[in-house]
Amino acid sequence: MKTLSKLTVIASVLFFVSCKQNPAEAPEHKALVAEHSEMEESHNKMEAEHNAMKDDHQQMVSAHKSIENDSIHVVTEKNHTALLAKHGELISAHKALIEKHAELETKHASGEITLEQMTTEHESMKSEHENMESEHKNIASEHKRITDEDEKMMKEDQEKTKEAESDQK
């Protein structure tokens, strides 16, 4: 009986100590917060690259205005516009993921969800984040391909114009 009483007291103390711990102080939670910061940093870089892509698009459209009825450049613009739209959707989805991740942090810190639930959801979100980063890289390389191709065509057009002007003299 005495052993049972001691075990009950020890179990009660452990129960109260474990219940009083702040979930936000757990190492797992701190790691989650650190990874969230990395996700936000990655998102900021994606947004900056998206803005640069939009600037490139404006330059492309402006440069094409000097070319008369060139269907190849129109197709390039349309492809680039579609790529920008796809990238914009990716940026929006990534922003939603970061907001969802922030909610996860808050729920765990408040004790609304358990460490196991937080870890499971975090791993799922981390995987989704990595997929989005990969898709971003693919879009960025496609953007580079399109702009490089357009620059090459613009140089060829300029050379043709110079040759035509010199032939007319």
JODA-V210265 format. One record per backbone hydrogen bond with DSSP energy under -1.0 kcal/mol. CO is the residue of the C=O (numbers start at 0). NH is the residue of the N-H. Records with the same first field share a line. If there is no record, write none. Layout:
CO: NH ; NH
//
This chain:
0: 4
1: 5
2: 6
3: 7
4: 8
5: 9
6: 10
7: 11
8: 12
9: 13
10: 14
11: 15
12: 16
13: 17
14: 18
15: 19
21: 24
22: 25
25: 29
26: 30
27: 31
28: 32
29: 33
30: 34
31: 35
32: 36
33: 37
34: 38
35: 39
36: 40
37: 41
38: 42
39: 43
40: 44
41: 45
42: 46
43: 47
44: 48
45: 49
46: 50
47: 51
48: 52
49: 53
50: 54
51: 55
52: 56
53: 57
54: 58
55: 59
56: 60
57: 61
58: 62
59: 63
63: 66
69: 73
70: 74
71: 75
72: 76
73: 77
74: 78
75: 79
76: 80
77: 81
78: 82
79: 83
80: 84
81: 85
82: 86
83: 87
84: 88
85: 89
86: 90
87: 91
88: 92
89: 93
90: 94
91: 95
92: 96
93: 97
94: 98
95: 99
96: 100
97: 101
98: 102
99: 103
100: 104
101: 105
102: 106
103: 107
104: 108
105: 109
106: 111 ; 112
107: 110
113: 117
114: 118
115: 119
116: 120
117: 121
118: 122
119: 123
120: 124
121: 125
122: 126
123: 127
124: 128
125: 129
126: 130
127: 131
128: 132
129: 133
130: 134
131: 135
132: 136
133: 137
134: 138
135: 139
136: 140
137: 141
138: 142
139: 143
140: 144
141: 145
142: 146
143: 147
144: 148
145: 149
146: 150
147: 151
148: 152
149: 153
150: 154
151: 155
152: 156
153: 157
154: 158
155: 159
156: 160
157: 161
158: 162
159: 163
160: 164
161: 165
162: 166
163: 167
//
